[in-house]
Amino acid sequence: MIYLDSSATSFLKPPQVAEAVFKSFSTIGNAGRGAHAPTLNASRLIYDTRDKLAALFGSPDPSRIVFACNATEALNIAIHGAVHTGEHVITTACEHNSVLRPLYLKEETGTELTIIPADEKGRIRYDLLNASLRPNTAAIVLTHASNLTGNVTDMAFVSDFAKKHGLLLIVDASQTAGSIPINVMDMGIDILCFTGHKGLFGPQGTGGLYLREGLTLPPFKSGGSGIHSFDRHHPADMPTALEAGTLNGHGIAGLNAGLDYIQSTGVENIHNKEISLARRFLAGITDIPDLKIYGDMDAPLRAPIVSLNIGDMSSASVSDMLWEDYEICVRAGAHCAPLMHKTFGTEKQGAVRFSFSCFNTENEIDRAIQALHEIAE
């Protein structure tokens, strides 16, 4: 099997991730719920993982890192907590439904929404940002990189724009955390939402958000916290304020091991390997007749994603053939990115997405190139 669907989840992970999860079943209890060894082990593990995430994202305070089930939950916490009725929010056509659907819900309850379109290569129309401003504009919510095109947002431009106009900057880093360097301080990010099961190599069911110092959000849920048990209201202390209930300690154990791998390997080295494989793949398929590739392939910084179609062939058919005849895993369809597909006119056809991992090999890429040529013929 050749796995080229890492934008969906990192099926290929460092072996120490599974080892850490297995070990956690015999070593950790429920963090913050006691003073015995298992619960203390859990508390130390969670703090250590929080500390590693803070270091990875350039946060000076680990308590500003909040764990969640995934990026979708983190984005819901951020959007429903930071965006209010009567305010205006700017987002883009490049977004995943994890951004769009919470914003649509807010729009139904009185939030105003502007969606900046993308051009023919799926690039955000930054030139339209100024015209989108309103007196009540409060926030910009956007992706760090499109999960369909791999185009990376010009964070320096967006950050300067947000700062100039006093807007909150909420960023979805689902496709970049662990693969492309992120420094929340340098990039002026107020809230960074991330998942654990993609570029961070953790198990599914892990993720979280970074919340800038001085910024507070109401609890998305309330309940057990392990502290202040006699209070009627959920504790306001960070990160407990946004972490009601038992955390996914076993998943966080695997995430911790994934972060160790990233730290020892280097985010830049991981990215260079993934982009090298993506470029090799691109170079090998450009002569396929009627090939359509979506995104700005000449951009100096990209996520390791190549989405394409061959003529009028159904993306589902191409994906099925890749799996049934060649045991190659890719993703076909709409990729939860409906506005991107409307931009490209591929609402019915969808697209075939190849996404690469640092654990893929050049031989696997060459076999995928050959398979695509044979399917096209």
Backbone hydrogen bonds in HBPLUS format (Angstrom, degrees):
<---DONOR---> <-ACCEPTOR-->    atom                        ^
c    i                          cat <-CA-CA->   ^        H-A-AA   ^      H-
h    n   atom  resd res      DA  || num        DHA   H-A  angle D-A-AA Bond
n    s   type  num  typ     dist DA aas  dist angle  dist       angle   num
A0002-ILE N   A0327-GLU O   2.83 MM 325  6.25 162.7  1.86 160.8 165.2     1
A0329-CYS N   A0002-ILE O   2.82 MM 327  6.17 166.8  1.83 167.4 171.1     2
A0004-LEU N   A0329-CYS O   2.93 MM 325  5.41 145.9  2.05 137.3 148.2     3
A0355-SER N   A0004-LEU O   3.04 MM 351  5.17 171.5  2.04 119.3 121.7     4
A0008-ALA N   A0005-ASP O   3.09 MM   3  5.69 153.2  2.16 112.6 120.3     5
A0009-THR N   A0005-ASP O   3.45 MM   4  6.88 159.2  2.50 145.5 150.5     6
A0011-PHE N   A0009-THR O   2.91 MM   2  5.75 127.7  2.19 110.0  94.3     7
A0010-SER N   A0197-HIS O   2.87 MM 187  6.05 177.9  1.88 156.7 156.0     8
A0017-VAL N   A0014-PRO O   3.03 MM   3  5.80 164.9  2.05 124.7 129.3     9
A0019-GLU N   A0015-PRO O   3.33 MM   4  6.61 162.2  2.36 147.2 152.4    10
A0020-ALA N   A0016-GLN O   2.92 MM   4  5.94 150.5  2.01 137.4 144.2    11
A0021-VAL N   A0017-VAL O   3.08 MM   4  6.40 155.6  2.14 149.5 155.9    12
A0022-PHE N   A0018-ALA O   2.97 MM   4  6.18 167.3  1.98 153.1 156.4    13
A0023-LYS N   A0019-GLU O   2.94 MM   4  6.12 162.4  1.97 147.9 153.0    14
A0024-SER N   A0020-ALA O   3.00 MM   4  6.11 147.1  2.11 140.8 149.3    15
A0025-PHE N   A0022-PHE O   3.28 MM   3  5.71 143.6  2.42 106.5 115.2    16
A0026-SER N   A0023-LYS O   3.09 MM   3  5.78 158.8  2.14 117.6 123.8    17
A0027-THR N   A0024-SER O   3.18 MM   3  4.96 165.7  2.20 101.6 105.9    18
A0028-ILE N   A0024-SER O   3.12 MM   4  5.54 166.7  2.14 147.5 145.0    19
A0029-GLY N   A0038-PRO O   2.76 MM   9  4.48 150.7  1.85 110.5 103.2    20
A0033-ARG N   A0030-ASN O   3.22 MM   3  5.75 149.6  2.31 142.2 139.1    21
A0040-LEU N   A0036-HIS O   3.02 MM   4  6.16 159.1  2.06 159.5 166.1    22
A0041-ASN N   A0037-ALA O   2.78 MM   4  5.92 154.6  1.84 156.1 163.1    23
A0042-ALA N   A0038-PRO O   3.08 MM   4  6.35 152.2  2.16 141.2 148.2    24
A0043-SER N   A0039-THR O   2.95 MM   4  6.20 158.8  1.99 145.8 151.4    25
A0044-ARG N   A0040-LEU O   2.93 MM   4  6.10 161.5  1.96 150.2 154.8    26
A0045-LEU N   A0041-ASN O   2.94 MM   4  6.10 158.0  1.99 145.6 152.1    27
A0046-ILE N   A0042-ALA O   2.95 MM   4  6.14 166.5  1.97 154.6 157.5    28
A0047-TYR N   A0043-SER O   2.97 MM   4  6.14 161.1  2.01 146.8 152.4    29
A0048-ASP N   A0044-ARG O   2.85 MM   4  5.98 160.7  1.89 148.0 154.0    30
A0049-THR N   A0045-LEU O   2.93 MM   4  6.17 155.7  1.99 149.1 155.5    31
A0050-ARG N   A0046-ILE O   2.92 MM   4  6.08 157.8  1.97 147.1 153.7    32
A0051-ASP N   A0047-TYR O   2.85 MM   4  6.07 155.0  1.91 149.8 156.9    33
A0052-LYS N   A0048-ASP O   2.97 MM   4  6.25 151.4  2.06 143.5 150.9    34
A0053-LEU N   A0049-THR O   2.95 MM   4  6.20 154.6  2.01 149.6 156.1    35
A0054-ALA N   A0050-ARG O   2.96 MM   4  6.21 156.2  2.02 147.1 153.8    36
A0055-ALA N   A0051-ASP O   3.02 MM   4  6.28 155.2  2.08 144.2 150.8    37
A0056-LEU N   A0052-LYS O   2.93 MM   4  6.13 154.8  1.99 143.5 150.6    38
A0057-PHE N   A0053-LEU O   2.99 MM   4  6.18 155.1  2.05 150.6 156.0    39
A0058-GLY N   A0054-ALA O   2.89 MM   4  5.80 110.4  2.39 138.3 154.0    40
A0059-SER N   A0054-ALA O   2.80 MM   5  4.70 146.1  1.91 143.1 145.2    41
A0058-GLY N   A0055-ALA O   3.39 MM   3  5.09 154.5  2.46  94.1 101.3    42
A0184-VAL N   A0057-PHE O   2.81 MM 127  5.92 162.9  1.84 166.2 162.9    43
A0064-ARG N   A0061-ASP O   3.04 MM   3  5.79 167.1  2.06 123.6 127.5    44
A0065-ILE N   A0062-PRO O   3.00 MM   3  5.56 162.2  2.03 120.4 122.6    45
A0211-LEU N   A0064-ARG O   2.95 MM 147  5.25 152.6  2.02 145.0 154.0    46
A0066-VAL N   A0209-LEU O   2.81 MM 143  5.28 169.9  1.82 163.1 166.6    47
A0209-LEU N   A0066-VAL O   2.88 MM 143  5.28 149.2  1.97 143.6 153.2    48
A0068-ALA N   A0207-GLY O   2.90 MM 139  5.08 162.4  1.93 116.4 116.4    49
A0074-ALA N   A0070-ASN O   3.14 MM   4  6.38 161.6  2.18 145.0 150.6    50
A0075-LEU N   A0071-ALA O   2.79 MM   4  5.98 158.3  1.84 153.1 157.9    51
A0076-ASN N   A0072-THR O   3.00 MM   4  6.23 151.4  2.08 145.2 153.1    52
A0077-ILE N   A0073-GLU O   2.90 MM   4  6.19 157.4  1.96 152.7 158.7    53
A0078-ALA N   A0074-ALA O   2.97 MM   4  6.21 159.1  2.02 147.0 152.7    54
A0079-ILE N   A0075-LEU O   2.79 MM   4  5.88 174.9  1.79 153.8 155.6    55
A0080-HIS N   A0076-ASN O   2.96 MM   4  5.69 157.3  2.01 140.6 147.5    56
A0081-GLY N   A0077-ILE O   3.07 MM   4  5.70 134.0  2.29 127.2 138.9    57
A0082-ALA N   A0078-ALA O   2.82 MM   4  5.70 150.0  1.91 146.8 153.9    58
A0083-VAL N   A0079-ILE O   3.07 MM   4  5.51 150.5  2.16 140.3 145.0    59
A0087-GLU N   A0084-HIS O   3.06 MM   3  5.66 159.1  2.11 136.7 139.2    60
A0086-GLY N   A0110-GLY O   2.99 MM  24  5.62 157.9  2.04 115.3 121.6    61
A0112-GLU N   A0087-GLU O   2.83 MM  25  6.11 163.7  1.85 158.6 160.8    62
A0088-HIS N   A0136-ASN O   2.93 MM  48  5.47 153.9  2.00 134.0 128.8    63
A0138-ALA N   A0088-HIS O   2.77 MM  50  5.76 164.4  1.80 164.2 160.1    64
A0089-VAL N   A0112-GLU O   2.87 MM  23  6.21 154.7  1.93 145.7 151.3    65
A0114-THR N   A0089-VAL O   2.95 MM  25  6.34 156.2  2.01 163.2 169.5    66
A0090-ILE N   A0139-ALA O   2.99 MM  49  6.38 164.2  2.02 153.0 157.6    67
A0141-VAL N   A0090-ILE O   2.92 MM  51  6.34 161.0  1.96 165.0 171.4    68
A0091-THR N   A0114-THR O   2.89 MM  23  6.28 160.5  1.92 165.9 171.5    69
A0116-ILE N   A0091-THR O   2.80 MM  25  6.14 171.6  1.81 144.6 142.3    70
A0093-ALA N   A0116-ILE O   2.86 MM  23  6.02 139.1  2.02 170.9 160.4    71
A0099-VAL N   A0096-HIS O   2.95 MM   3  5.69 160.1  1.99 121.8 127.4    72
A0100-LEU N   A0096-HIS O   3.12 MM   4  6.40 168.0  2.13 147.5 150.1    73
A0097-ASN N   A0336-CYS O   2.80 MM 239  5.45 135.9  2.00 152.9 164.8    74
A0101-ARG N   A0097-ASN O   2.90 MM   4  5.35 158.4  1.95 130.9 137.7    75
A0103-LEU N   A0099-VAL O   3.30 MM   4  6.43 156.6  2.36 147.0 153.8    76
A0104-TYR N   A0100-LEU O   2.78 MM   4  6.06 150.2  1.87 154.8 164.6    77
A0105-LEU N   A0101-ARG O   3.00 MM   4  6.24 154.3  2.07 147.9 154.3    78
A0106-LYS N   A0102-PRO O   3.00 MM   4  6.31 153.1  2.08 142.8 150.1    79
A0107-GLU N   A0103-LEU O   2.85 MM   4  6.11 150.2  1.94 144.9 153.6    80
A0108-GLU N   A0104-TYR O   3.04 MM   4  6.34 145.8  2.16 144.0 152.1    81
A0109-THR N   A0106-LYS O   3.04 MM   3  5.23 143.5  2.18 101.0 111.9    82
A0111-THR N   A0106-LYS O   2.98 MM   5  5.36 159.9  2.02 138.2 135.4    83
A0110-GLY N   A0107-GLU O   3.26 MM   3  5.33 162.4  2.29 110.7 109.2    84
A0125-ARG N   A0117-PRO O   3.05 MM   8  5.95 151.8  2.14 166.1 158.2    85
A0119-ASP N   A0123-ARG O   2.84 MM   4  5.34 149.8  1.93 140.1 147.7    86
A0122-GLY N   A0119-ASP O   2.89 MM   3  5.18 161.8  1.92 117.8 120.2    87
A0126-TYR N   A0124-ILE O   2.98 MM   2  5.61 126.7  2.27 107.1  91.5    88
A0128-LEU N   A0125-ARG O   2.98 MM   3  5.74 168.5  1.99 123.6 127.3    89
A0129-LEU N   A0126-TYR O   3.13 MM   3  5.48 168.9  2.15 114.3 117.5    90
A0132-SER N   A0129-LEU O   2.98 MM   3  5.17 139.5  2.15 102.7 114.9    91
A0133-LEU N   A0130-ASN O   3.21 MM   3  5.58 159.2  2.25 109.4 115.5    92
A0137-THR N   A0134-ARG O   3.09 MM   3  5.17 169.1  2.10 114.3 114.9    93
A0168-LEU N   A0138-ALA O   2.95 MM  30  6.28 170.1  1.96 145.6 142.9    94
A0140-ILE N   A0168-LEU O   2.79 MM  28  6.14 155.3  1.85 163.9 170.1    95
A0170-ILE N   A0140-ILE O   2.88 MM  30  6.14 176.9  1.88 171.2 172.3    96
A0142-LEU N   A0170-ILE O   3.03 MM  28  6.55 158.3  2.08 163.8 168.4    97
A0172-ASP N   A0142-LEU O   2.96 MM  30  6.14 156.3  2.02 138.3 144.3    98
A0144-HIS N   A0172-ASP O   2.86 MM  28  5.83 160.7  1.90 154.2 147.7    99
A0153-THR N   A0144-HIS O   2.88 MM   9  5.25 162.8  1.91 136.0 141.8   100
A0146-SER N   A0151-ASN O   2.99 MM   5  5.50 152.3  2.07 151.6 155.5   101
A0150-GLY N   A0146-SER O   3.05 MM   4  4.98 139.9  2.22 118.7 130.3   102
A0303-ALA N   A0150-GLY O   2.84 MM 153  4.47 172.2  1.85 138.8 141.5   103
A0155-MET N   A0153-THR O   2.88 MM   2  5.50 117.1  2.29 112.7  95.5   104
A0158-VAL N   A0154-ASP O   3.08 MM   4  6.38 170.9  2.09 156.9 159.3   105
A0159-SER N   A0155-MET O   2.77 MM   4  5.68 160.4  1.81 144.7 151.2   106
A0160-ASP N   A0156-ALA O   3.06 MM   4  6.11 160.8  2.10 142.2 147.4   107
A0161-PHE N   A0157-PHE O   2.99 MM   4  6.21 157.3  2.04 147.9 154.7   108
A0162-ALA N   A0158-VAL O   2.85 MM   4  6.11 162.7  1.88 153.6 157.9   109
A0163-LYS N   A0159-SER O   2.90 MM   4  6.06 164.9  1.92 152.6 156.9   110
A0164-LYS N   A0160-ASP O   2.90 MM   4  5.98 161.0  1.94 147.5 153.0   111
A0165-HIS N   A0161-PHE O   3.17 MM   4  6.36 146.5  2.29 144.6 152.3   112
A0167-LEU N   A0162-ALA O   2.81 MM   5  4.70 168.1  1.82 141.6 143.3   113
A0166-GLY N   A0163-LYS O   3.28 MM   3  5.05 164.7  2.30 100.1 104.6   114
A0190-ASP N   A0169-LEU O   3.01 MM  21  5.24 142.9  2.15 137.9 148.9   115
A0191-ILE N   A0169-LEU O   3.16 MM  22  6.52 159.8  2.20 152.5 152.0   116
A0171-VAL N   A0191-ILE O   2.86 MM  20  6.27 164.4  1.88 165.5 169.5   117
A0193-CYS N   A0171-VAL O   2.86 MM  22  6.16 171.3  1.87 174.5 176.8   118
A0173-ALA N   A0193-CYS O   2.79 MM  20  5.82 166.6  1.81 166.3 170.7   119
A0176-THR N   A0173-ALA O   3.15 MM   3  5.19 154.1  2.22 104.8 112.8   120
A0177-ALA N   A0173-ALA O   3.02 MM   4  5.52 167.2  2.03 154.3 152.3   121
A0179-SER N   A0176-THR O   2.80 MM   3  5.11 157.4  1.85 129.1 136.3   122
A0180-ILE N   A0176-THR O   2.86 MM   4  5.11 162.2  1.89 153.7 149.5   123
A0187-MET N   A0183-ASN O   2.88 MM   4  5.95 152.9  1.95 156.9 165.7   124
A0189-ILE N   A0184-VAL O   3.02 MM   5  4.98 149.7  2.11 141.3 148.7   125
A0188-GLY N   A0185-MET O   3.28 MM   3  5.22 156.5  2.34  99.1 106.1   126
A0212-ARG N   A0190-ASP O   2.85 MM  22  4.99 153.0  1.92 162.7 162.2   127
A0192-LEU N   A0210-TYR O   3.05 MM  18  4.98 150.4  2.14 130.6 139.9   128
A0210-TYR N   A0192-LEU O   2.77 MM  18  4.98 148.5  1.86 139.8 150.7   129
A0194-PHE N   A0208-GLY O   2.91 MM  14  5.53 169.9  1.92 158.1 158.0   130
A0208-GLY N   A0194-PHE O   2.96 MM  14  5.53 160.4  2.00 151.8 148.1   131
A0196-GLY N   A0206-THR O   2.87 MM  10  4.81 158.5  1.92 122.9 115.6   132
A0202-GLY N   A0196-GLY O   2.70 MM   6  4.96 138.6  1.86 169.7 155.6   133
A0201-PHE N   A0198-LYS O   3.04 MM   3  5.55 165.5  2.06 119.2 123.8   134
A0215-LEU N   A0212-ARG O   3.07 MM   3  5.60 158.4  2.12 136.6 138.6   135
A0245-GLY N   A0224-GLY O   2.75 MM  21  4.91 178.8  1.75 151.1 151.4   136
A0231-ASP N   A0228-HIS O   3.12 MM   3  5.65 162.8  2.15 117.6 123.0   137
A0241-ALA N   A0237-ASP O   2.69 MM   4  5.43 144.8  1.81 148.3 156.8   138
A0242-LEU N   A0239-PRO O   3.04 MM   3  5.91 157.6  2.09 125.8 130.4   139
A0243-GLU N   A0240-THR O   3.03 MM   3  4.91 173.7  2.04 112.0 112.9   140
A0249-GLY N   A0247-LEU O   2.86 MM   2  5.51 129.9  2.11 108.7  93.1   141
A0252-ILE N   A0248-ASN O   2.82 MM   4  6.06 157.2  1.87 156.7 164.6   142
A0253-ALA N   A0249-GLY O   2.91 MM   4  6.13 139.4  2.08 140.2 150.7   143
A0254-GLY N   A0250-HIS O   3.35 MM   4  6.71 151.4  2.44 139.5 145.1   144
A0255-LEU N   A0251-GLY O   2.92 MM   4  6.26 154.2  1.98 147.0 155.3   145
A0256-ASN N   A0252-ILE O   2.82 MM   4  5.97 152.4  1.90 145.5 152.2   146
A0257-ALA N   A0253-ALA O   3.25 MM   4  6.56 152.0  2.33 140.1 146.3   147
A0258-GLY N   A0254-GLY O   2.96 MM   4  6.29 151.3  2.04 146.6 155.2   148
A0259-LEU N   A0255-LEU O   2.89 MM   4  6.18 153.4  1.96 151.8 158.7   149
A0260-ASP N   A0256-ASN O   3.02 MM   4  6.35 146.6  2.14 141.9 151.2   150
A0261-TYR N   A0257-ALA O   3.09 MM   4  6.44 153.3  2.17 145.2 151.5   151
A0262-ILE N   A0258-GLY O   3.03 MM   4  6.37 159.4  2.07 148.2 153.5   152
A0263-GLN N   A0259-LEU O   2.86 MM   4  6.05 162.3  1.90 151.0 155.9   153
A0264-SER N   A0260-ASP O   2.95 MM   4  6.13 160.7  1.99 149.8 154.7   154
A0265-THR N   A0261-TYR O   2.90 MM   4  5.98 147.6  2.01 148.5 157.5   155
A0266-GLY N   A0262-ILE O   2.71 MM   4  5.50 162.2  1.74 149.0 155.1   156
A0270-ILE N   A0266-GLY O   3.01 MM   4  6.32 159.1  2.06 155.2 161.2   157
A0271-HIS N   A0267-VAL O   2.90 MM   4  6.13 166.7  1.92 155.6 159.1   158
A0272-ASN N   A0268-GLU O   2.88 MM   4  6.05 161.4  1.92 148.7 154.0   159
A0273-LYS N   A0269-ASN O   3.07 MM   4  6.24 157.6  2.12 145.5 150.7   160
A0274-GLU N   A0270-ILE O   3.05 MM   4  6.31 165.2  2.07 153.5 157.5   161
A0275-ILE N   A0271-HIS O   2.87 MM   4  6.03 166.7  1.89 158.9 162.5   162
A0276-SER N   A0272-ASN O   2.96 MM   4  5.97 149.9  2.06 139.5 148.0   163
A0277-LEU N   A0273-LYS O   3.13 MM   4  6.40 153.8  2.20 146.5 152.3   164
A0278-ALA N   A0274-GLU O   3.00 MM   4  6.30 156.0  2.06 145.6 152.7   165
A0279-ARG N   A0275-ILE O   2.87 MM   4  6.06 159.7  1.91 150.8 155.6   166
A0280-ARG N   A0276-SER O   3.01 MM   4  6.19 150.9  2.10 140.6 148.8   167
A0281-PHE N   A0277-LEU O   2.96 MM   4  6.21 157.3  2.02 147.9 153.8   168
A0282-LEU N   A0278-ALA O   2.93 MM   4  6.21 161.5  1.96 149.4 154.3   169
A0283-ALA N   A0279-ARG O   2.91 MM   4  6.07 165.8  1.93 150.7 154.3   170
A0284-GLY N   A0280-ARG O   3.15 MM   4  6.32 140.0  2.32 139.3 149.3   171
A0284-GLY N   A0281-PHE O   3.11 MM   3  5.22 128.0  2.39  97.2 110.9   172
A0285-ILE N   A0282-LEU O   3.18 MM   3  5.43 152.6  2.26 106.1 113.8   173
A0288-ILE N   A0285-ILE O   3.04 MM   3  5.61 165.6  2.06 125.1 126.3   174
A0311-GLY N   A0290-ASP O   2.79 MM  21  4.83 165.7  1.81 147.6 142.7   175
A0292-LYS N   A0309-ASN O   2.84 MM  17  5.14 164.8  1.87 160.1 159.4   176
A0309-ASN N   A0292-LYS O   2.88 MM  17  5.14 143.4  2.01 141.4 150.4   177
A0294-TYR N   A0307-SER O   3.02 MM  13  5.68 166.6  2.04 152.1 154.5   178
A0299-ALA N   A0296-ASP O   3.38 MM   3  5.75 170.1  2.39 111.6 114.1   179
A0305-ILE N   A0303-ALA O   2.75 MM   2  5.64 135.5  1.95 113.0  98.4   180
A0356-PHE N   A0304-PRO O   3.05 MM  52  5.59 160.3  2.09 156.0 162.3   181
A0306-VAL N   A0354-PHE O   2.83 MM  48  5.18 161.5  1.86 158.7 163.1   182
A0354-PHE N   A0306-VAL O   2.79 MM  48  5.18 173.3  1.80 149.1 151.5   183
A0308-LEU N   A0352-VAL O   2.87 MM  44  5.26 154.3  1.94 138.6 146.1   184
A0352-VAL N   A0308-LEU O   2.84 MM  44  5.26 175.2  1.84 159.6 159.9   185
A0313-MET N   A0310-ILE O   3.02 MM   3  5.78 156.4  2.07 147.1 149.3   186
A0317-SER N   A0314-SER O   3.10 MM   3  5.16 119.4  2.48  95.4 109.9   187
A0318-VAL N   A0314-SER O   3.11 MM   4  6.48 162.3  2.14 155.1 158.8   188
A0315-SER N   A0349-GLN O   3.36 MM  34  5.98 155.2  2.43 148.5 154.0   189
A0319-SER N   A0315-SER O   2.97 MM   4  6.12 164.5  1.99 147.8 152.5   190
A0320-ASP N   A0316-ALA O   2.87 MM   4  6.03 157.8  1.92 145.8 152.2   191
A0321-MET N   A0317-SER O   2.95 MM   4  6.18 159.7  1.99 150.4 155.4   192
A0322-LEU N   A0318-VAL O   2.94 MM   4  6.18 158.4  1.99 150.7 157.0   193
A0323-TRP N   A0319-SER O   3.08 MM   4  6.37 150.1  2.17 145.6 153.1   194
A0324-GLU N   A0320-ASP O   2.74 MM   4  5.88 174.0  1.75 162.1 162.5   195
A0325-ASP N   A0321-MET O   2.91 MM   4  5.46 160.0  1.95 139.0 145.6   196
A0326-TYR N   A0322-LEU O   3.21 MM   4  5.21 135.2  2.42 112.3 123.4   197
A0328-ILE N   A0322-LEU O   2.91 MM   6  5.21 164.0  1.94 124.5 128.2   198
A0327-GLU N   A0323-TRP O   2.91 MM   4  4.18 140.4  2.07 115.3 120.4   199
A0331-ARG N   A0353-ARG O   3.19 MM  22  5.13 171.4  2.20 144.9 147.4   200
A0353-ARG N   A0331-ARG O   2.68 MM  22  5.13 175.1  1.68 163.0 164.5   201
A0351-ALA N   A0333-GLY O   3.12 MM  18  5.54 139.0  2.30 129.7 137.9   202
A0337-ALA N   A0334-ALA O   2.99 MM   3  5.93 164.1  2.02 131.4 134.8   203
A0341-HIS N   A0337-ALA O   3.32 MM   4  6.68 157.4  2.37 152.3 158.5   204
A0342-LYS N   A0338-PRO O   2.99 MM   4  6.29 147.6  2.10 143.7 153.1   205
A0343-THR N   A0339-LEU O   3.02 MM   4  6.15 145.6  2.14 134.4 143.3   206
A0344-PHE N   A0340-MET O   3.10 MM   4  6.47 148.5  2.20 144.9 152.4   207
A0345-GLY N   A0341-HIS O   2.83 MM   4  5.81 115.1  2.26 136.2 153.0   208
A0346-THR N   A0341-HIS O   2.85 MM   5  4.95 152.9  1.92 146.3 148.1   209
A0350-GLY N   A0346-THR O   2.74 MM   4  5.10 153.9  1.81 137.6 144.4   210
A0360-ASN N   A0357-SER O   3.04 MM   3  5.39 166.5  2.06 111.2 115.6   211
A0365-ILE N   A0361-THR O   3.14 MM   4  6.52 155.0  2.21 146.5 153.3   212
A0366-ASP N   A0362-GLU O   2.92 MM   4  6.19 159.6  1.96 151.9 157.0   213
A0367-ARG N   A0363-ASN O   2.99 MM   4  6.23 151.0  2.08 145.3 152.9   214
A0368-ALA N   A0364-GLU O   3.00 MM   4  6.26 148.6  2.10 144.8 153.2   215
A0369-ILE N   A0365-ILE O   2.92 MM   4  6.24 153.1  2.00 150.0 157.7   216
A0370-GLN N   A0366-ASP O   3.02 MM   4  6.25 162.9  2.05 146.8 150.8   217
A0371-ALA N   A0367-ARG O   2.96 MM   4  6.12 156.4  2.02 142.0 148.8   218
A0372-LEU N   A0368-ALA O   3.00 MM   4  6.19 158.0  2.05 147.7 152.8   219
A0373-HIS N   A0369-ILE O   3.07 MM   4  6.34 156.2  2.12 150.0 156.5   220
A0374-GLU N   A0370-GLN O   3.00 MM   4  6.27 159.3  2.04 151.4 156.7   221
A0375-ILE N   A0371-ALA O   2.95 MM   4  6.20 155.6  2.01 149.8 156.5   222
A0376-ALA N   A0372-LEU O   2.99 MM   4  6.15 159.0  2.03 146.4 152.0   223
A0377-GLU N   A0373-HIS O   3.05 MM   4  6.28 144.1  2.18 144.1 153.5   224
